[in-house]
């Protein structure tokens, strides 16, 4: 899996809004959409009582749903 870094994550609230406004211009609305070849499921869990959290993602081929990759942090 190739993950592109589109922006830094340690930003202020106002900078986060600017990033979202910039990224929304890259959205594709409508038009022909081809059948996806992969799909992913993810979850992020945090606790109010801890400084730690967990995130996981699982990537599957589509439409047969064969697991391709799994990562967690």
Backbone as CSV, one residue per row, in Angstrom:
resi,resn,N_x,N_y,N_z,CA_x,CA_y,CA_z,C_x,C_y,C_z
1,UNK,0.850,-1.164,0.000,0.000,0.000,0.000,0.900,1.232,0.000
2,UNK,0.599,2.182,-0.835,1.339,3.431,-0.889,0.475,4.516,-0.252
3,UNK,1.002,5.142,0.781,0.274,6.198,1.475,0.968,7.518,1.194
4,UNK,0.236,8.444,0.589,0.786,9.772,0.302,0.536,10.685,1.495
5,UNK,1.520,11.448,1.856,1.355,12.449,2.900,0.872,13.740,2.244
6,UNK,-0.378,14.086,2.475,-0.965,15.263,1.838,-0.746,16.541,2.638
7,UNK,-0.411,16.374,3.926,-0.239,17.533,4.794,0.341,17.069,6.125
8,UNK,0.880,17.988,6.922,1.328,17.611,8.262,0.108,17.381,9.158
9,UNK,0.255,16.601,10.200,-0.859,16.307,11.097,-0.857,17.173,12.344
10,UNK,0.280,17.685,12.731,0.363,18.496,13.940,0.127,19.960,13.569
11,UNK,-1.146,20.319,13.388,-1.499,21.673,12.945,-2.551,22.254,13.881
12,UNK,-2.686,23.566,13.834,-3.700,24.246,14.629,-5.089,23.996,14.040
13,UNK,-6.091,24.343,14.810,-7.476,24.211,14.366,-7.704,25.018,13.085
14,UNK,-7.210,26.248,13.052,-7.400,27.098,11.873,-6.665,26.539,10.661
15,UNK,-5.466,25.997,10.874,-4.731,25.397,9.758,-5.452,24.152,9.254
16,UNK,-6.062,23.380,10.156,-6.820,22.193,9.750,-7.981,22.585,8.843
17,UNK,-8.635,23.693,9.156,-9.731,24.175,8.312,-9.198,24.563,6.932
18,UNK,-8.058,25.233,6.883,-7.463,25.609,5.592,-7.112,24.361,4.776
19,UNK,-6.581,23.345,5.446,-6.233,22.097,4.757,-7.491,21.454,4.182
20,UNK,-8.557,21.377,4.972,-9.805,20.781,4.493,-10.364,21.552,3.301
21,UNK,-10.313,22.873,3.360,-10.810,23.683,2.237,-9.981,23.452,0.980
22,UNK,-8.670,23.258,1.136,-7.820,22.987,-0.021,-8.104,21.594,-0.579
23,UNK,-8.235,20.605,0.308,-8.438,19.228,-0.148,-9.810,19.004,-0.776
24,UNK,-10.818,19.758,-0.333,-12.161,19.531,-0.891,-12.225,19.847,-2.375
25,UNK,-11.288,20.655,-2.871,-11.241,20.962,-4.297,-10.817,19.750,-5.121
26,UNK,-10.245,18.746,-4.476,-9.798,17.541,-5.173,-10.883,16.464,-5.254
27,UNK,-12.022,16.682,-4.610,-13.112,15.713,-4.652,-13.707,15.635,-6.049
28,UNK,-14.100,14.446,-6.444,-14.760,14.239,-7.726,-16.236,14.016,-7.437
29,UNK,-17.077,14.861,-7.996,-18.519,14.767,-7.796,-19.160,14.246,-9.068
30,UNK,-19.834,13.115,-8.972,-20.546,12.586,-10.121,-19.630,12.032,-11.183
31,UNK,-20.179,11.874,-12.357,-19.401,11.318,-13.456,-19.352,9.802,-13.361
32,UNK,-18.726,9.224,-14.343,-18.617,7.768,-14.394,-17.611,7.287,-13.355
33,UNK,-18.013,6.309,-12.596,-17.139,5.725,-11.582,-16.935,4.266,-11.944
34,UNK,-15.685,3.853,-12.043,-15.416,2.457,-12.368,-15.546,1.591,-11.115
35,UNK,-15.718,0.315,-11.328,-15.827,-0.637,-10.229,-14.501,-0.658,-9.473
36,UNK,-14.527,-0.528,-8.137,-13.266,-0.550,-7.390,-12.626,-1.936,-7.434
37,UNK,-11.298,-1.962,-7.344,-10.593,-3.245,-7.283,-10.182,-3.579,-5.858
38,UNK,-10.219,-2.567,-4.973,-9.942,-2.791,-3.557,-10.903,-1.962,-2.718
39,UNK,-11.164,-2.439,-1.506,-11.952,-1.712,-0.521,-11.245,-1.870,0.823
40,UNK,-11.527,-0.970,1.748,-10.872,-1.035,3.054,-11.868,-0.754,4.158
41,UNK,-11.608,-1.353,5.296,-12.358,-1.069,6.509,-11.375,-0.572,7.541
42,UNK,-11.793,0.407,8.342,-10.876,0.907,9.362,-11.627,1.300,10.612
43,UNK,-10.865,1.371,11.693,-11.434,1.764,12.971,-10.368,2.486,13.771
44,UNK,-10.782,3.483,14.519,-9.904,4.199,15.432,-10.605,4.230,16.778
45,UNK,-9.871,3.907,17.817,-10.443,3.869,19.156,-9.539,4.637,20.103
46,UNK,-10.132,5.533,20.885,-9.373,6.265,21.883,-10.108,6.199,23.210
47,UNK,-9.384,6.440,24.284,-9.969,6.412,25.615,-9.825,7.770,26.265
48,UNK,-10.854,8.219,26.930,-10.788,9.481,27.656,-9.826,9.388,28.842
49,UNK,-9.593,8.177,29.326,-8.790,7.974,30.521,-7.359,7.578,30.221
50,UNK,-6.938,7.678,28.974,-5.596,7.249,28.597,-5.045,8.166,27.517
51,UNK,-3.745,8.191,27.408,-3.109,8.968,26.344,-2.913,8.141,25.084
52,UNK,-3.385,6.910,25.097,-3.167,5.999,23.981,-4.442,5.747,23.195
53,UNK,-4.252,5.383,21.945,-5.355,5.000,21.085,-4.890,3.901,20.149
54,UNK,-5.826,3.285,19.474,-5.528,2.213,18.516,-6.208,2.537,17.203
55,UNK,-5.539,2.209,16.126,-6.125,2.359,14.796,-5.789,1.109,13.997
56,UNK,-6.725,0.673,13.185,-6.504,-0.514,12.359,-7.161,-0.316,11.004
57,UNK,-6.550,-0.904,9.988,-7.123,-0.883,8.642,-6.885,-2.246,7.999
58,UNK,-7.884,-2.726,7.295,-7.781,-3.978,6.555,-8.194,-3.695,5.116
59,UNK,-7.352,-4.091,4.164,-7.615,-3.869,2.740,-7.971,-5.197,2.098
60,UNK,-9.042,-5.197,1.307,-9.525,-6.403,0.633,-9.577,-6.175,-0.872
61,UNK,-9.369,-7.241,-1.626,-9.647,-7.179,-3.062,-11.168,-7.151,-3.218
62,UNK,-11.621,-6.589,-4.323,-13.060,-6.523,-4.548,-13.355,-6.976,-5.967
63,UNK,-14.321,-7.835,-6.159,-15.434,-8.140,-5.274,-15.272,-9.419,-4.439
64,UNK,-14.154,-10.136,-4.579,-14.039,-11.421,-3.868,-13.685,-11.285,-2.390
65,UNK,-13.332,-10.088,-1.935,-13.038,-9.797,-0.530,-11.913,-10.663,0.044
66,UNK,-10.876,-10.884,-0.749,-9.671,-11.568,-0.267,-8.815,-10.531,0.441
67,UNK,-8.395,-10.837,1.672,-7.593,-9.879,2.435,-6.239,-9.681,1.782
68,UNK,-5.880,-8.419,1.539,-4.616,-8.069,0.906,-3.610,-7.585,1.940
69,UNK,-4.079,-6.750,2.850,-3.159,-6.163,3.826,-3.910,-5.791,5.092
70,UNK,-3.186,-5.819,6.209,-3.737,-5.441,7.509,-2.640,-4.697,8.263
71,UNK,-2.995,-3.574,8.837,-2.038,-2.804,9.646,-2.754,-2.182,10.827
72,UNK,-2.036,-2.020,11.895,-2.568,-1.362,13.073,-1.469,-0.592,13.781
73,UNK,-1.877,0.373,14.536,-0.930,1.184,15.308,-1.569,1.609,16.617
